[in-house]
Amino acid sequence: MKKKKLATIWLGGCSGCHMSLLDIDERILDVVKLADIVKSPVVDGKTLPEVDIAIVEGAITSDEHHREIIHIRKQAKILIALGDCAVMTNVSGMRNYFNLQDVINTSYVNAVSNDDSGVVPDNPCLLKLNDKV
């Protein structure tokens, strides 16, 4: 049987799914008997050739990711979404529902934790830390 060409791609996410693939330990040798891994963060492939199977982890969190997933779909006979981020966007894709500049301003510019007076902010949005539990 001819070996399949396999690509694994990481979009927006924590790379936990790729770490899980690596955690199969020596069983990865069974995979490489069946497939050549031609692109993956762990093999540093720069371009995506035509492949039999593309496994995509992570959410589409940018225009670049959107262009990339369209290219991946064209290059792959089979496309597999791996993990919650790839399937449901999870936390990394939640910002897609809002204007990017609004997200940046809320998170980094006008965040309640950006009080430069040296006083710890007291806002219901912030977690209350206890000295003792």
C-alpha positions, 0 to 999 in steps of 0.5 A: 500500500502506498503511503499517504501524505499527511499534513498537520496545521496549527491555526489559532489556539494553544497547540494542545492538540499537536502536543496530544499527537506527540503524546502518543509516544512510540505509536507515532512510528505506526503512523509514519509507516502509513503516512509521510508527514509532509507539513507540520509544526513539528517537522517545520514544513514551509509549504503545503503540497497536495496531501491526502489528509490535512489535520487542522487544529485551532480556530480561524482567528484572522484573515490570514487564517481564513486564506490559509484554510481555503488553501488547505481545503484546495490542497487536501483530499480529506480535511479533519478538524481536530479539537474544540478550537477547530470545531467550535472556535473556543476561546481563541475565536470568540473575538471574531464576533467583535470589531478588532479595534474594540477588542484591543481597546477593551482588553489592553487600553481601557481594561479595568486592570490598567489603573496606573495609580498603583491601587488595585482596581475594585471592579465586579469584573475582576476576580476577588482574591482571598488571603485564606480559603 
